Amino acid sequence: MYIVPFLVLVAVFSYYPLYGWVYAFFDYKPPFPLSMDQFVGFKWFKSMLGNSVKVEQLIKVMRNTFAISGLSLLFSWFPMIFAVFLNEIKFKPFKKFVQTATTLPNFISWVLVYSIAYCVLNSNGVVNSVLTGLGIIDKPELFLQSSSHVWLKMWLWLTWKNAGWAAIMYIAAISGIDEQMNEAAKVDGASRLQVIWHITIPSILPTYFVLVMLNLANFLSNGMEQFFVFQNAFNKEYIQVLDLYVYNLALGGGGYSLSTAISILKSVVSILLLGVTNRVSKLVRGEGFI
């Protein structure tokens, strides 16, 4: 009975909206209500592969999605290592300051993050003023209006925003390590780095593997807010991930029905990835996470 309210919240906000999938089977034109006269079956699913322009767009979108998700997965160890070294700070006031300063960005909206980026990186921003003043560049660089290294830039902004928050899980896992193990290692003459390597990291690796598996299951879900605020005409080819593509398609004249069909396929693929990663977890760790 205690968890019933939470089940109700999940049902209302996660499962009830799935009713919207019905739009994928109709030729829906807002704001008119649905009617069986608009029913087209699997037309929109077939059109995704039947039009060369749409196929080319989807290939580019999937390339961006896989590249940005791949970067996040490749550096998924960073919050763990950050948590390990943060735990080694012995001066508690400084430790609390670092933890607070790195966690706060998680609560800042992406609109505000872009405002910070604009103030720092625009043609009259801090970076261009410093570089121009030092004579490193002759004219201001348009960092935000550039199509170069877009994937890396997005990963850096995401890491700056989420690293501190992601480290909390590992800090909790580190606090659960038996202190007697650390004391025994120190008695045997182990250095701090040896304690980290042989005790701390092996103890939190199960947490790391579970989080990696969950990230694999959500490989196609990059989110939309970050890329929506950073997109412009110069970088759109490299910044448009699947979620943003669906949003732009729905509001840009491409149609709600087609964008809903793409969303359904994404959800199906995500469920398959979840099943595969759960199976891999059982084979590697002896237990799954669902």
Number of C-alpha atoms within 10 A of each C-alpha: 6 6 7 9 10 11 11 12 11 12 12 12 10 10 11 10 10 11 8 10 14 15 19 25 19 22 21 20 13 9 6 7 8 15 10 8 8 14 16 13 13 12 17 21 19 11 14 18 13 12 10 11 11 13 14 12 15 18 12 18 22 17 17 21 23 18 17 24 21 17 15 21 16 11 12 19 15 16 21 25 14 17 22 19 10 18 16 12 13 9 8 10 10 12 15 13 11 14 18 13 11 18 20 13 20 17 10 11 13 21 14 12 18 17 13 12 16 17 14 16 21 19 18 14 15 14 17 22 18 12 15 15 11 10 10 10 13 11 12 16 18 12 18 20 18 14 16 13 10 22 19 14 14 18 18 14 15 17 20 15 21 18 20 24 20 21 23 17 17 23 18 12 18 20 11 11 14 12 10 9 13 18 13 12 16 14 10 9 11 15 12 12 11 13 18 17 12 13 17 20 17 12 17 20 15 13 14 20 16 17 16 17 21 16 19 20 20 18 20 22 18 19 12 17 13 19 18 20 14 21 18 16 9 13 18 17 16 20 26 25 28 25 23 21 21 23 17 16 18 16 11 11 8 13 19 21 24 24 23 23 24 21 19 16 12 17 15 12 16 18 14 13 20 21 15 15 21 21 17 15 18 13 11 11 12 9 12 16 13 8
